[in-house]
């Protein structure tokens, strides 16, 4: 008699819980970082370090979140400029925000 092939929800051994396959996230929602964007971010990060700021990118992964893809500048005194676009960060660091 041929053996029955196990599927994802069946258990090979009846004493073990059934196996499950991992669910892959919808890769269409993940934003790919262009190399030019990453180079620009690194340039601004070095510029911020020289001026005494901490430059961070929002860690949000949900494209529908309000702070998705935004940046934060924190100065030495702890003042925080959050929710900035990359152009706004560049304007602050170059002094063009006046």
C-alpha positions as CSV (number, residue, x, y, z in Angstrom):
1,X,0.0,0.0,0.0
2,X,1.6,3.4,-1.0
3,X,2.3,5.9,1.7
4,X,0.1,9.0,1.9
5,X,1.9,12.2,1.1
6,X,1.8,14.8,3.9
7,X,0.5,18.2,3.1
8,X,1.0,21.5,4.9
9,X,-1.8,21.0,7.4
10,X,-1.4,17.3,8.0
11,X,1.0,16.0,10.5
12,X,3.5,13.2,9.5
13,X,3.4,11.9,13.0
14,X,0.0,12.0,14.8
15,X,1.7,13.0,18.1
16,X,3.2,16.2,16.6
17,X,1.2,19.3,15.8
18,X,0.6,20.0,12.1
19,X,3.3,21.9,10.1
20,X,2.5,25.3,8.7
21,X,4.1,27.2,5.9
22,X,5.3,30.7,6.5
23,X,3.1,33.5,5.1
24,X,5.1,35.9,2.9
25,X,4.3,39.6,3.2
26,X,2.9,41.4,0.2
27,X,6.1,42.5,-1.4
28,X,4.2,45.2,-3.5
29,X,3.8,47.3,-0.3
30,X,7.5,47.4,0.5
31,X,9.2,50.5,-0.8
32,X,12.5,49.9,-2.4
33,X,15.2,52.4,-1.6
34,X,16.8,53.8,-4.7
35,X,20.6,54.0,-4.6
36,X,20.4,57.8,-5.2
37,X,18.1,58.2,-2.2
38,X,20.5,56.2,0.0
39,X,23.5,58.3,-1.1
40,X,21.6,61.5,-0.4
41,X,20.6,60.2,3.0
42,X,24.2,59.4,3.8
43,X,25.3,62.8,2.7
44,X,22.8,64.5,4.9
45,X,23.6,62.1,7.8
46,X,27.3,63.2,7.6
47,X,26.3,66.8,7.3
48,X,24.1,66.5,10.4
49,X,26.8,64.8,12.4
50,X,29.3,67.7,11.6
51,X,26.7,70.2,12.8
52,X,25.9,68.3,16.1
53,X,22.5,66.8,15.0
54,X,21.4,63.3,15.1
55,X,19.7,62.3,11.8
56,X,17.3,59.3,11.8
57,X,14.7,57.9,9.5
58,X,11.3,56.8,10.6
59,X,11.1,53.1,11.3
60,X,7.5,52.8,10.2
61,X,6.9,50.0,7.7
62,X,3.3,50.8,6.9
63,X,3.0,53.0,3.8
64,X,-0.3,54.4,5.1
65,X,1.2,55.6,8.4
66,X,1.5,59.4,8.8
67,X,5.2,59.3,9.6
68,X,6.2,56.7,7.0
69,X,9.3,57.8,5.0
70,X,9.9,60.9,7.2
71,X,13.0,61.9,9.0
72,X,13.9,63.4,12.4
73,X,16.7,65.8,13.4
74,X,17.7,66.0,17.1
75,X,20.1,68.6,18.3
76,X,22.5,68.5,21.2
77,X,19.9,70.2,23.6
78,X,17.4,67.4,22.8
79,X,15.1,69.5,20.6
80,X,13.5,67.3,18.1
81,X,12.3,68.2,14.6
82,X,10.2,65.2,13.6
83,X,8.1,64.3,10.5
84,X,10.4,66.1,8.0
85,X,10.8,65.4,4.4
86,X,14.3,64.9,3.0
87,X,14.1,68.3,1.4
88,X,13.2,70.0,4.7
89,X,16.1,68.3,6.4
90,X,18.5,69.5,3.7
91,X,17.0,73.1,4.0
92,X,17.6,73.1,7.8
93,X,21.2,71.7,7.5
94,X,22.2,74.1,4.7
95,X,20.5,77.1,6.3
96,X,18.0,77.6,3.5
97,X,15.0,77.4,5.8
98,X,14.8,81.2,6.4
